[in-house]
Amino acid sequence: MTDKEIQEKITKYDLLFESRLTRVEATCDHLNKTCDELKSDLRWLMKIFVGGFLILAGLMARGFHWF
């Protein structure tokens, strides 16, 4: 192999590596956004559950004349 062929192969692999790296970075950005959305959804869900349990506890206290 000549130096020119070796240099062409190195350039080809560098371009392939850069394209793969770009795709991985785009996927990571998408996963970060999805993770943030899931955190927000889980926070809302936990607030709803806590509120529901508090209302249920209040109704039970009222029904059993604890309050």
Buried (B, 14 or more C-beta within 10 A) or exposed (E): EEEEEEEEEEEEEEEEEEEEEEEEEEEEEEEEEEEEEEEEEEEEEEEEEEEEEEEEEEEEEEEEEEE
